[in-house]
Amino acid sequence: MYTKTYGTIEISNKDNIANNFLYKTFPGRVLLSLLIRPTVSKLAGCVLNCPASKILIRGFVKRNNIKMEEYKETKYKSFNNFFIREIKKELRPLPNNEHDVAAPCDGKLTAYKISADSVFKIKKSVYTVSDLLQDKELAAEYTDGICLIYRLMPDDYHRYAYIDDGEIVHSKRINGVLHTVRPISQQRFRVFCKNTREYAVMQTKNFGKVVQMEVGAIFVGKITNNKNVSAFKRGDEKGMFEFGGSTIIMLFPKNTITLDETIYENTQNDKETIVRMGYKIGEKTAAGKE
C-alpha cells in the first residue's frame, strides 16, 4: 500500500524530442495543427482499441515500471482496455475523516488561489475561471477560492473518483482541440481553455458547491464519465480517461477548505506535488466544521 508521503517533481520546460519539435519549430507547429484535431485523436483511439494493439502492453509496462500486481487480474482485449485497468480497491483508500480533502485521482498536483477578478496564473498563461467554465455567473461563485490542477501522465492510474457525498447540480461538455498537457504547451497556449473538456457542478456534503473538470489531451481516446448519475457517495468512481496524458481541475469556493501549505510552496517553487487517489491534501475549514 502507498504511504501518504508527498513526492515532488520539477516543472521543467524541457521535454522529449517529439514535443520540442511540435511546439518549438515552424514545421512542427504546422503538423501540430493537424494532430490536435479531435478527429485525429478518435482515429488513434480506434487503433488502440483493436485487438492487435495488445502487442504494445508489455513494452509500456516495462518502460513505465508499472507494478501489475497492484491491479485486478484480467485478460486485456486491447491496449486501451489495459490502459483503463482497475487497481485493487484497498490500494486507493480515502481518509477515514470525511472532513479531509482527498485527491480524486493519481497525478502531479499544483494549487492556485483564485483572485478577486476570477484569475489564476500558470507560468506565462493567465486564466479566468469564466473562460474555463464558459459561464460568468458560475465563475463568480469561485472568487477568492482555490483551483487544484492534477496532471496525469500515461503511467498514472487513469480512473478518478468523487471526494465527498453529494449531488450533481448540472454538467457541461465544451468541445475544443487536444493539446498535450505537458508544461511545454503552456508556454504558447492556454491549453485548459482550448482543449475539449467536461465538468460537473456538484453540491457536496462538506465542501460546498465544487466543480470537477476533466480535460482531454493529445491522443486521448475520450473522457468517459459515468452517465445518469444524480447523487453519489464519497469514493464512488466518477469516470476514466482512455490513452494519453490528461488533467483534472477542481474549483472550491472561498473559505471551504484549507490546503496543505506544502502544495502551495511546491507550486510557487515550480514543483508539482506527486499524489495518489485518496491522499489527504487538506481539510474542511474550521468554520465549516462548526
N, C-alpha and C positions, 0 to 999 in steps of 0.2 A: 504494500500500500504506500502511496506517496506520503511523505512527510510534508506538512504545510509550511515549508520554509521557502521564501521567495528566492528566485534566481533573477539575474538581470542580464540584459544584452544591450550592447551599444546600438543606438540608432545611427547606422552608418550610411553615408551617401554612396559607398562602394557597392557594387553589385556584380552579378555574373556577366560574362561576355555578351550573352544574348540581350539582356536588359539594357546594358550600356549601349549596344548598337541601336536598339529600338528607340531609346529615349534621348540619346546624345548625338546622333548623326542624322543628317538630312535624309539619306536613303532609308535609314531605319524608321524615321518618323513617317515616311510615305507608306512603308509596309505596315507600320503600327496602325495607321488609319483604317486599314482593312481588317487587321487582326482583332481590333476591339469591337467589331460589329457583333451583335448578338447572334446573327446567322452563322458566323464562323464558330462561335462558342457552342452553338447547338450541334454543328457538324462534328466538332471534337467530342462532344458528349455522346453522340451516336457511335463513334468509333470506339470509345471507351466502354460502351455498353454491350458491345458484341463479344461473343464467347472467345474469339481469338485474342482479345486483349488480356486474357488471363496470363499470357506469357510475360507481361510486364510486372506482375506482382512480386515475384521472387527478388528481382533486382531492386525494386522500390523498397522492400522490407530491409534488405541488406544495406542499401545506400543511406537510409534514414534511421538505421538502428532501431527499428520498431520491435518491441517485445510482444510477440504474438501470443505468448502465454497469458497475457492480460486480457485477451479478447475471447468472446464466446466462440467455441469451435463450430465451424460451418464449412460447407463446400461452396466456394465462391463461383458465381456464374459468369462474372466479368470483372474487369479492373474496377469499374465504378461500384460494383457490388461489394468488392473488397474495401474500397475507399470509405464507404459508409458503414463499415463493420461496427458491431456493438461491443462496447467494453463491458467487462464484468461489473455489475452494479456496485459491488462493495468497494471498488477502486475509485469511485467518484461520489463519496458520501457528502451530504450537505452538513453544515454546522448544526449541532443539536438545538441551539438557541435561535428561535425564529426572528429575533431582533438583529441577528448578524446578517450582514450583506454578503452573499456568496457570489463567486464568479459563475456565470451561466454556461461557460464553455472553457476549453483549453485555449490558451493564446498568449500573446505578448501584449501587456496592458499599459496604456498611457491614460492620464487623467487631466482634465481641463476644467477650470472654473468658467462658467458662462457669465459674461459681463452684463451690465445693466442694459446695454443695447443689443443683447442677444448674440454676442460674438464670442467665438473662441478661436485661438490661433494654433496652427500646427506648422512649425517651421516657417516657411515663407508664405504659406497659404492662410488666408483669413476666411473663416466660415461663419455664416449666420445660420441660426437654428431654423429660421423661416425658409431659407434656401434648401436646407437639408430636408425639411418636412414638407415643403411646398404648402405651408399652412401658417399664415401670420398669427392668427388668433391662438392656435395651439402653441406656437413657438413662444408667445408672450408668457405662457404659464411656466416657462423654464428660465426666466430671467433670474440671474444670481444663483442658478442651480449648478449641477455637476454633469459633465459629459464624460463618459467612460468609453474608450475605444479598445476593443480586443482584436488584435490582428492574428488571424490563424494562418499558419504555414501548412504546406502539404503533409508534413509528418505529424501534425496535431490531430487529435480526436475531433471529428467533424460533425458530431451531433451536439445539440445545445438544449438547455432546459429553462423552465420558469424558476425564478428565485424566491417566489412567495405565492401564497394563495391569492386568488383574485379573479377578476372577470375582464373579458375583452370589451373595451368601450367601442372601438372601431379599428379597422385595419386598412392599409392602403399599399398599393404597388405603384412604383414610379419607374417607368421604362427609361433606359439610358444605354450608354456604352459599357464596355467592360475593360477598364484599365487594370493593370496589376495594382495590388495594394501595398507593394513594397515602397519604402521611403523614396526611392529614386523617382517614382512617378509624381510624388507630391511636390517636387521641385518645379514642375511645369504645369500641373493640373490640380484643380480642386476635385480630386477623384471621388470623394464621398458625395458630392453634389452632382456629379456627372454620371456615375455608374448606376446600373439597374439596382434597385433596392426595394425591400418590403419592410413595413413596420407595423407594429401593433401598439395601440394605446391601451394600457392596462390599469385598471383601478385595483391596486393591491391592498392587502390587509394591513401591512406595516409601513409601506414607503410612499403612500400616496399614489398619484397618477404617474406611472412610469412608462416611458417609451422604450421598446426594444426593437432595434432595426437590424436587418440582415442586408449586407451589401455584397453584391456579386463581384467577381474579378475575372481577369482574363482566363479563358478556357475553363471557367466553372460551368459545368453542365447545367445546373439550375439550383435555385434556392427552393427547398421543399419544406414548407411549413404544414403541420398537421391541420387539416381543414375541419370546418364545422365545430370549432371549439368556442364555447361561450364562457365557460368557467374552467378554472384549472387549479391544481394543487402544487404546492412547493415541491420541486424535484421532477414534476411531470416533464416528459420530453416535448419541446416546442417544435423541433424540426431538425433538418440536417442540410449540409452543403454537399453537392457532388464535387468531382475533382477540381482542385485548384486552391490557391490561397484565397481567403475570404476575410470578412470583417463583421463584427457585431458591435453596434453602437448602442449605448444605453444613456437615457436622459432622466435625471432625478430632479424634482422641484427643490426650490430653496428650503433649507433647514429641515430636510427629511433624513439625510444620512450624514455621518461623519466618516470620512475615508482615512485609511491608514496613511500617515504622513510620509512613509517610505515611498509610496507610489507617486505622490506629488514630487518628492525630491528627485526620484529617478527620472520622471518626465522632464523636470527643469534642467537636469544634467544630461539630456539627450540619451536617456536609457529607457528601455522597456522593461517592465516587471513581468517575469515569466510566472504564469498561474495555471492551475488546472481547474476544471469544473468542480465547484464545491469549496474551493479555497475561501476562507474568510478574508475579505478585503476592507471591511468597515463594519459599521453598525448603525442602527437607528439612533437619531439624536436623542439626547436626554429629555428634551421637551416632548418628543413624540412618545416616549415610554410612560409618561405620567398619565 
